[in-house]
Amino acid sequence: MQHFQTTDGALISRHFRFMYFFNFQFWSDLHKIQKKKKNQPLENPNFRQSHLRLSCSSFPAIMDTSSPAVFVNADLLKVYQDRRVRAVVQVARDEGATMVGQSTDGHQLIVKGSPSFPPSHFVEVIGIADGGQSIRAEICTDFGTSFVAQEYNQLCVLANGELKSLFL
């Protein structure tokens, strides 16, 4: 893995490079603004350096790669029983804590433990495959009403076929 050295001597991977430079630019701009204000003291440079280290070191905690979610449609769901999956469902109806919808391949899916979403909205569900046609939701994200289901379905087929090594 390629590493880059920051201005304070820390080594960061290329994945954190953009975030580091974004933070550096933010604190540099803040420093310039404070310099222009004559009555206010300059920021503590040690605070800036510790903040940058904290930002870079805390990023992996946000992005959990220990248990990746497999891209699935309703047809592929039965292959991944009791595993973490990711599917997009178009909401047909909401039954309290259970959502019934249509998968990107046209089959019905039941999402257990999901919050309410308006009918006809596309929702990405990350959770555990629970049976052949249901998912126990952990994370649900509303994609709105304009979503190309056919392209997501093709992604599911590729991610579970010839390009599987890129996704898992």
N, C-alpha and C positions, 0 to 999 in steps of 0.2 A: 504494500500500500504506500502510495506517495504521501509524504508529509511536507508541511511548510513551516518555516520558523516565523513566529510573530515578532513584532518590534520589541517585546519585552523578553524574548528568548525562549518562549514556550513553543513546543512542537504541537501542531494540530494536523489532523488528516484533511484531505481535500474536501471531505464532506462538510467540514466546519469552516472552511476557508471563506465562503461567501458570508456566513453569519458573523465571523470575526470581523471582516472588513466592513460589513454593514454597521456593526456596533462601534467600531473604531471611528467610522465617519460620523456617526451620531454624536459620540463624545467629543470629537474634534470640533464639530459645529457648535456644540454647547459651550466648549471652551472659548471659541471665538466670540460668541454672544456675550459671555460673562466678561471677557476682556474689554468689550466696548462699554460696558456699564462701569463707570468709574467708582461708584460707592460700594459695589459688592465685591467681596473677595473671590479670587479664582477658586475653582473646585479643587478638591484634594486629588492629585494625580494617582495616589495609591488606591483611592476608591475606584478610579477608572480601570486600573489594571486588575484589581480584584474582581470587579464586575465582569470584565471581559473573560477572565478565567472561569468565573462561575457560570456565565452564559454558555461557554463552550463545553464545560464539563457537565452541565445539567441537561443538555440537549438529548443525549441518549435515553435519559429517564422518561422523556416525553414520548419518544418513538420506540415502542416496544417491538423488537424484532425476534424475541425469543419464541413467540408462538404466532407465526404468520397465518393470516386468514386466506384460505384458498378461494379463488374466484369460481363461483358455481352458478348454475341456473337450476331449475327444478329437476331436470333430467339427471344432472350430475350430483345432486344433493345426496342421493342414496349411497353413493360411493364413499362419501366422507362422514358417515354416521359417527356421532360422538367426537367430532373434530371441529376446530374453529373454521368457519366459512364466512364468505362475503358474497352477498347476493343483492341484486336490485329488484324491487317489487313495485308494481303499480297498484296502489291501494284501490281495492274494490269496495270494501266495507270495514268498519271499525266496530269491534264487539268488546268494548271495555279495554282490557289489557291484552286482547288478542286482535291482530289485524289479519284480514284475509285479502290476498291480492294475487295478481298475475305476474308470474316470473317473465323474464325476458325471452324465454322460449315458448311462452303461451300457456304454460301449465299453472295450475293453482298452487299457491304456497300459503302456509299459515305461519304467522310470526307471533310467538308467545312472549309476553312481557314487554311489549312495545308501547311507547306513548301514542297519543292520538295524532293522526295525520288526516288532512282533508282527502276525500275521494278523488281519484284520478292523478294524485301526486305520485311521483317516483321517489322511493325511499331506499337508500342503501342500508342494508342490515348486516351487521357483523355480530356473529354469535355462534352457538354450538348447534350443529345439525342434530335434530332431535326427531328421529324417525325419517321416513321417506319423503314427506312433504311438509315438514315444519322445522322452524329454527327458533331456539331460545335466544332472544335478542340481548346483546350486551350494549351495543352502540347502534343508534339509528340516526341517519342524516337525511334530511329532506332535500331532494334534488329539484323540486318544483315540478311543473307540468311539461316542460320542454326537455326531453331526454330521448336519445336515439337508442331504443332498446335493442335493435338488430345489431348494432355495432358492439354493444356490451356483450350480447350473446356470442358474437364471433370471438371476442376477447376471452370469454369463458372456455370456448372450444379450444382455442390456441393455447391458453394457459394450462389446460389439462391434457394437451396432446403433444404436438411436435415442439412446442416452446416451453414445456413444463420446467425445464432446468432454469429458466430465467425468472420464474415466479416463485419457486420454493427454495 
